[in-house]
Amino acid sequence: MIRALVSLAANAVHHLSGQVLGTSWSLVNLVLKEGADATSGATAMTDATAGASAVADATSGATAAAAAAAHPVLNAIEYTILVPLLYFSVLFCILGIVWRLVKIFRSPPPPYSLKIYPSSKSAGLGALNDTFAMPQLRRHKPLFWVFLIIFHVSLVLLLLGHLDILPNISIVSESSKHMIGAGLVGVGVTVPLLYFLFRRFRTPVREITVPADYLLLILILFLFLFGDLMSWGNSWTPNGFVMTKQDFSLYFQGLAQFTFADPRLVLPGSHYHFVVIHVLLADLFFIILPFSKIVHAFLSYPINLLRRK
């Protein structure tokens, strides 16, 4: 009996051991197989990534090649805008204004008197008051007068800011990176210009407005805006001063000395394309200025003086 029980126990242990070993071996095989599959998948993914990287490199290389091919043409266009076309537009503007003034002053006088009453004791002082203080406009259109005063004062500061960039002129400290007003001058010319533009859409101004008036205001607005973007980006952002006042001074110095140097050498950074667009709009403005209504800026005082005499 005892021998029979011992034999039965031994057979059970042998059978159980066989099942355990078999199960363990199956688990080992399963783990090894999954590991091999994972390794194969990782290898395939690596190959796919390498392939995608190769395709991306090829695409990037093609894009870079295309950009490199177009680069000389783009550089030539930008250089033409910033140097030769700027010289031409400024010279054209000066000659056009002189021609316009000569034509006006050579025209016969009107058959009637332009004198206003009551006349002031000094015709010159009265004409200055009419030109810059605009008392009649202040009485009849006070809001329009306020925007005009802000615009003209800011425009004078804007011109001084551009003169400050010229060599041998230091209105703001040479060590300062800011231009005059540190961006506020741009606000002073842009906001009134928006008012002048939207005013054209309202009666009765709309009835006397022609398409050229809208186009001129839009041209000047974008001219100011692209200048504002550079000025505000420099003065009002933590990563500003991509181009400093000193950089623009080197560009203006090259223009003043007629070196015909490439402006890209002295105007680094991402703002360069903004400079190109800004100067292009300025070129267009100089060309059309002698034939636009803005030429009144050169005639306001003479006409007011004539009315006072």
Beta strands, then each sheet from edge to edge (+ up, - down):
end
